[in-house]
Amino acid sequence: MPFITFTTTKTLTLNQEKALKSSAGKLISILPNKKEENLMIHIEDNQVMYFKGKEIDCMKIECQLFHEIEYTYKKEFVEKLMKEVEEITKIPVCQQYMSIEEYDHWGKNGEYV
């Protein structure tokens, strides 16, 4: 199950939140064996964040994955998602950071696998 958190200084509209959800759901399939139907998303807007020592619009995207994914797929996913975020929120790609964490084990469906 992939889990993506979007944290931003901006206050997002409901339409922007839905667009982020839709874009992430569409793009998650770039990663092998990852599907929108297993994707969980958390959006935190209107957060106090400083970027480069300033109060400017920015976003941190965190993606957690069960099992390791080949670099080329992650690269494509990050580049496309960050461009979509810029289109939706008007936060420039240069004011976004994204991290990907990969886990060998994960708790799901009441068990640890």
C-alpha positions, 0 to 999 in steps of 0.5 A: 500500500503506498502512502503519500502525504502532501504538506504545504503552506498554502490553503488548498481548495477542495477542488485542489485537494481532489485534483492532488488525489486524482493526479497521485492516483493516476501516477502511482501506477508508474511504480510497478505493482502499485495501484490507486485502489491501494493508495492512501493519501493525507493532505496537510494544508495551511501549515507553518513552514519555512523554506530557504529561511523565508515564509514562502509557498512550499510543499513537502511530499512524502511517499512510503512504499512497501518493497523497493522500486527500481530508480528509473520508475521512482525518478519518473514518478517524482518528476511527473507528480511534482509537475502536476503539483505545480499545475494544481497548486501553483507552487513551483517545482523549485519550491517542492521537496519529495522523499520516498521511503521503502519498507521491507515489512509492513502491517496490513490487514491485521498482520505484519508481512 
